[in-house]
């Protein structure tokens, strides 16, 4: 089964199993590289000042790499973007993942 995940809005501190994995992916999507005080390597590089088509390609790589590194139980199937503010070039990633060992 696959799930669509967007940047996190709320945290469930008691999440377990598949819900925990999906929440971790959402947290990764919400965390720019260098913004986590005790782990500067956590997150993904949301670079700026690239043309939109180039930024989408880089974001796809960055998001996929970060999820594989920090939440290996999630298998990235697809990365798309919601263009929330096209005039200012803001992209919001949405990731379709499946969970390895879904019966967690």
Buried (B, 14 or more C-beta within 10 A) or exposed (E): EEBEBBBBEEEEEEEEEBBBBBBBBBBBBBBEBEEEEEEEEBBBBBEEEEEEEEBBEBBBEBBBEBBEEBBEBBBBEEBEBEEEEEEEEEBBBBBBBBBEEEEE
